[in-house]
Amino acid sequence: MYAIAHLVSDIKSIAVPTGLGDKLGNKGGIALTFTLAETTSFCFVNAHLSAHQHATVRRTNEFRRISTLIVERILQQKMNSEVSTSASSSSSSSSSSDEDHTEDVDLTGDGDILMPEECHSSSDDLRTDSGPQLNPLIDVFDQVFWFGDLNFRINGTRECVDGMLENHMHDALLCNDQLTLLMRFNRVFSGFAEGPLHFFPTYKFDNDSDHYDSSQRRRVPSWTDRILYKKDSNTEVLSYCSAPDVKLSDHRPVYATFRSHIDIQNTNSDDDDAAWKKRIIEREIKSEVCCIS
């Protein structure tokens, strides 16, 4: 990051709690936003959403709430900085965003197992037709990365999912993954994509073991740890993997590498090209290669 530090501007951070009463920070998201080369805006969101197999609707509401409040607070900060005299009167305009406006579909039925040939059905039972066409982050930022312990599970009983794993029924597991279904049918996930899930479910493991949960609760193995990104021709997934040898918790870490294409050009009408290039060059320390993964 140091190699491009001179090109980074307009850095902001926003925290959105979704714990008890949407006040506690044990669950929620933190966003870091910035502009690169005065042309391309980035938003990184790290989140920890609600747990449990049956809580799909709550997790979806949290995803929406975090995305919406990030946008509204960023826009509010910009408004306050541009019109400082009206800051006090405009500070209450974002309060209405705390309510959930989109009807969700519960995709958690343990017995409702889909097979791969059923996955591409546009069933009305899975589709959400109300609410915004796109997640608000998609319209505001050029590049968005949404990741963390999103806690979405695989629909099914422990015995059923164990059988799919033992018989290498990877496509069937994907068809019953809650987040995969939501990204296909729920508009709050519209505009996001994910790299291919070519690794085993990353949760929940026994301590320092490769065995899935053998406790009395016997949680269903699931891909709880995910990395989503704004679907755009300027963003390319180079890798998307888990780290099965890192056994420091009951999760296995997930990491991804992206290539982002940045169009570095002058978009400020107040500057001519020569003045803009001179300012960029003066801020440059030295030429280096930068890789963020």
Secondary structure, 3 states (H helix, E strand, C coil): CHHHHHHEEEEEEEEEECCHHHCCCCCEEEEEEEEECCCEEEEEEEEECCCCCCCHHHHHHHHHHHHHHHHHHHHHHHHHHHCHHHHHHHCCCCHHHHCCCCCCCCCCCCCCCCCHHHCCCCCCCCCCCCCCCCCHHHHHCCEEEEEEECCCCECCCHHHHHHHHHCCCHHHHHHCEHHHHHHHHCHHHCCEEECCCCCCCCECECCCCCCECCCCCCCCCECCEEEEEECCCCEEEEEEEECCCCCCCCECCEEEEEEECCCCCCCCCCCCHHHHHHHHHHHCCCCCCCCCC
